[in-house]
């Protein structure tokens, strides 16, 4: 926002009447309408390959409905489903309505919003490997341009299994659907994770995508980056002068990034057997969180400036030495685990090897913990500890920034016995917010110190629910904002760090299971951090 716009906004806040909704004072009317107009998507058609799958049902269509409810979609917006199932337009619309009624963030559905939105929903049945599917799809899109006014703007979304990505991309190119039909229109493609399963496959997928689409047309989506609390990491760091002087190795002892899940693999056993915790979570979501915590301030909050700084962090990741990859090494920096039977939230649960679709002798990891370093000026010698696991005691995603102890405490050992180093915790989910731990005097006649917390909660501060990550990301795709999407070199650099770990693991047979469901992971993960005189922060 420019200085002039900031002054205008300040004037409007002071002079324009606000609106009460459910007893909560909203933004001034003029401001809210101005922001809505600035962020409203242009007319376009969104084509979803894999339209009969879970991603479409649980995330994409509910997010689109909530965007329509917020009046952020153009009235000409259209959804085109493409899959093998023999749906008619009417059956497909009814199917999506049921999904939206169950999964939309804002329920119950409002007919005055859903009905106009549903008028733009249609279906093209076809096999993704059949060229005739794309011929009929092109004709259908041309018809939508004429009848609904989608203006030749097309957003292709690959919500299919990853093995179909190359085929769909190639067929789109062969049918000429990769090119805008007019000089004023645009064509973009959204590719879901996983983007490859190692460095070689990621490079090959990048090559295939870039042979058909220009890099600015390609949107590699990671839904974690669409979460409000993840975006707030950048706002917290770069809009507050307080933190920059201490955001470095001189003042920060270490950083912990935890993504804990209490659930198992549910009905994803077949997929998870091919992925595992390292590929499924750490290579993408967790390394992205690391980049946001560790990156340098970008010159502007524009796509390339932000992505350049994130790439620098990934390039600064120190490769883990082969000796530190061995499970039996006293200097290991990587721990993997697999959950066995146990108890979660008072309920008995089965082990990973008993899950549906999982081999009874599986060596797939459901837990991973790493200690990594960044070889740059800001973070030299500061360790980052990353851990992710399934069937842990609770669901929590958080970043704990542990500051160093003061160089001298004049209060004496007894007075400071209850005092811990300052800790800043950024909670991504659930209970989204920020906690700052600092020392304070305990009331009484003697000098006794204790650590206390100062909390910020999104829900109580803003009194409005956060939008779903897919709402933000889909809208950004339509607006052409690539800030929260990964660039080709960024994806490859993340795989360049992770692939040697995968290769080292392939040479060893782990002893699984090695932690019970409902615990915080294998004993080796505790040893990993205790060797450094530290301990895991419990969410």
LINVEN-V12365 format. One record per residue. RES is the residue in one small letter. SS is DSSP state (helix for helix, strand for strand, loop for the rest). Layout:
BEGIN
res:ss
RES:SS
RES:SS
END
This chain:
BEGIN
res:ss
x:loop
x:loop
x:helix
x:helix
x:helix
x:helix
x:helix
x:helix
x:helix
x:helix
x:helix
x:helix
x:helix
x:helix
x:helix
x:loop
x:loop
x:strand
x:strand
x:strand
x:strand
x:loop
x:loop
x:strand
x:strand
x:strand
x:strand
x:strand
x:helix
x:helix
x:helix
x:helix
x:helix
x:helix
x:helix
x:helix
x:helix
x:helix
x:helix
x:loop
x:loop
x:loop
x:loop
x:loop
x:strand
x:strand
x:strand
x:strand
x:strand
x:loop
x:loop
x:loop
x:loop
x:helix
x:helix
x:helix
x:helix
x:helix
x:helix
x:helix
x:helix
x:helix
x:helix
x:helix
x:helix
x:helix
x:helix
x:helix
x:helix
x:loop
x:loop
x:loop
x:loop
x:loop
x:loop
x:loop
x:loop
x:strand
x:strand
x:strand
x:strand
x:strand
x:strand
x:loop
x:loop
x:loop
x:loop
x:loop
x:helix
x:helix
x:helix
x:helix
x:helix
x:helix
x:helix
x:helix
x:helix
x:helix
x:helix
x:helix
x:helix
x:helix
x:helix
x:loop
x:loop
x:loop
x:loop
x:loop
x:loop
x:loop
x:helix
x:helix
x:helix
x:helix
x:helix
x:helix
x:helix
x:helix
x:loop
x:loop
x:strand
x:strand
x:strand
x:strand
x:strand
x:loop
x:loop
x:loop
x:loop
x:loop
x:helix
x:helix
x:helix
x:helix
x:helix
x:helix
x:helix
x:helix
x:helix
x:helix
x:helix
x:helix
x:helix
x:helix
x:helix
x:helix
x:helix
x:loop
x:loop
x:loop
x:loop
x:loop
x:loop
x:strand
x:strand
x:strand
x:strand
x:strand
x:loop
x:loop
x:loop
x:helix
x:helix
x:helix
x:helix
x:helix
x:helix
x:helix
x:helix
x:helix
x:helix
x:helix
x:helix
x:helix
x:loop
x:loop
x:loop
x:loop
x:loop
x:loop
x:loop
x:loop
x:loop
x:loop
x:loop
x:loop
x:strand
x:strand
x:strand
x:strand
x:strand
x:loop
x:loop
x:loop
x:loop
x:loop
x:loop
x:loop
x:helix
x:helix
x:helix
x:helix
x:helix
x:helix
x:helix
x:helix
x:helix
x:helix
x:helix
x:helix
x:helix
x:helix
x:loop
x:loop
x:helix
x:helix
x:helix
x:strand
x:strand
x:strand
x:loop
x:loop
x:helix
x:helix
x:helix
x:helix
x:loop
x:helix
x:helix
x:helix
x:helix
x:helix
x:helix
x:helix
x:helix
x:helix
x:helix
x:helix
x:loop
x:loop
x:helix
x:helix
x:helix
x:helix
x:loop
x:loop
x:loop
x:loop
x:loop
x:loop
x:loop
x:strand
x:strand
x:strand
x:strand
x:strand
x:strand
x:strand
x:strand
x:strand
x:loop
x:loop
x:loop
x:loop
x:loop
x:loop
x:loop
x:loop
x:helix
x:helix
x:helix
x:helix
x:helix
x:helix
x:helix
x:helix
x:helix
x:helix
x:helix
x:helix
x:helix
x:helix
x:helix
x:helix
x:helix
x:helix
x:helix
x:helix
x:helix
x:helix
x:helix
x:helix
x:helix
x:helix
x:loop
x:loop
x:loop
x:loop
x:loop
x:loop
x:loop
x:loop
x:helix
x:helix
x:helix
x:helix
x:helix
x:helix
x:helix
x:helix
x:helix
x:helix
x:helix
x:helix
x:helix
x:helix
x:strand
x:loop
x:loop
x:loop
x:loop
x:helix
x:helix
x:helix
x:helix
x:loop
x:loop
x:loop
x:loop
x:loop
x:loop
x:loop
x:loop
x:strand
x:strand
x:strand
x:strand
x:loop
x:strand
x:strand
x:loop
x:strand
x:strand
x:strand
x:loop
x:loop
x:strand
x:strand
x:strand
x:loop
x:loop
x:helix
x:helix
x:helix
x:loop
x:loop
x:loop
x:loop
x:loop
x:loop
x:loop
x:loop
x:loop
x:loop
x:loop
x:loop
x:strand
x:strand
x:strand
x:strand
x:strand
x:strand
x:loop
x:strand
x:loop
x:loop
x:loop
x:loop
x:loop
x:loop
x:loop
x:loop
x:strand
x:strand
x:strand
x:strand
x:strand
x:strand
x:strand
x:loop
x:loop
x:loop
x:loop
x:loop
x:loop
x:strand
x:strand
x:strand
x:strand
x:strand
x:strand
x:strand
x:strand
x:loop
x:loop
x:loop
x:loop
x:loop
x:loop
x:loop
x:loop
x:loop
x:loop
x:loop
x:loop
x:loop
x:loop
x:strand
x:loop
x:loop
x:loop
x:loop
x:strand
x:strand
x:strand
x:strand
x:strand
x:strand
x:strand
x:loop
x:loop
x:loop
x:strand
x:strand
x:strand
x:strand
x:strand
x:strand
x:strand
x:strand
x:strand
x:loop
x:loop
x:loop
x:loop
x:loop
x:loop
x:loop
x:strand
x:strand
x:strand
x:strand
x:strand
x:strand
x:strand
x:strand
x:strand
x:helix
x:helix
x:helix
x:helix
x:helix
x:loop
x:loop
x:loop
x:loop
x:loop
x:loop
x:helix
x:helix
x:helix
x:helix
x:helix
x:helix
x:helix
x:helix
x:helix
x:helix
x:helix
x:loop
x:loop
x:loop
x:loop
x:loop
x:loop
x:strand
x:loop
x:helix
x:helix
x:helix
x:helix
x:helix
x:helix
x:helix
x:helix
x:helix
x:helix
x:helix
x:helix
x:helix
x:helix
x:helix
x:helix
x:helix
x:helix
x:helix
x:loop
x:loop
x:loop
x:loop
x:loop
x:loop
x:loop
x:loop
x:strand
x:strand
x:loop
x:loop
x:loop
x:loop
x:loop
x:loop
x:helix
x:helix
x:helix
x:helix
x:helix
x:helix
x:helix
x:helix
x:loop
x:loop
x:loop
x:loop
x:loop
x:loop
x:loop
x:loop
x:loop
END
